[in-house]
């Protein structure tokens, strides 16, 4: 991955977080965090 691609990905992620905060008040990030926790639990069960 080049520096240019990494910079664009970073800016895209920061923009997505800013829009989530501005439009929904972190609801999207909280939802994704909860789903990630569920996925980790599910994967640990199958281990």
C-alpha positions in Angstrom: 0.0 0.0 0.0 1.4 3.3 -1.0 1.4 6.4 1.2 -1.1 8.0 -1.1 -3.6 5.2 -0.8 -3.2 5.1 3.0 -3.8 8.8 3.2 -7.0 8.5 1.2 -8.3 5.6 3.2 -7.5 7.5 6.4 -9.4 10.6 5.1 -12.3 8.5 4.1 -12.6 6.8 7.5 -12.3 10.2 9.3 -15.0 11.6 7.0 -17.3 8.6 7.7 -16.8 9.1 11.5 -17.5 12.8 11.2 -20.6 12.3 9.2 -21.8 9.6 11.6 -21.3 12.0 14.5 -22.9 15.0 12.7 -25.9 13.1 11.3 -26.7 10.4 13.8 -24.8 11.2 17.0 -22.5 8.1 17.0 -25.4 5.7 16.6 -23.8 4.0 13.6 -20.5 3.5 15.4 -22.2 2.1 18.5 -24.2 -0.3 16.2 -21.0 -1.5 14.5 -19.2 -1.9 17.8 -22.1 -4.1 19.1 -22.1 -6.2 15.9 -18.3 -6.6 16.1 -18.7 -7.8 19.7 -21.3 -10.3 18.6 -19.0 -11.5 15.8 -16.1 -12.0 18.2 -18.3 -14.0 20.6 -19.6 -16.1 17.7 -16.1 -16.8 16.5 -14.9 -17.7 20.0 -17.7 -20.2 20.3 -16.6 -22.0 17.2 -13.0 -22.1 18.3 
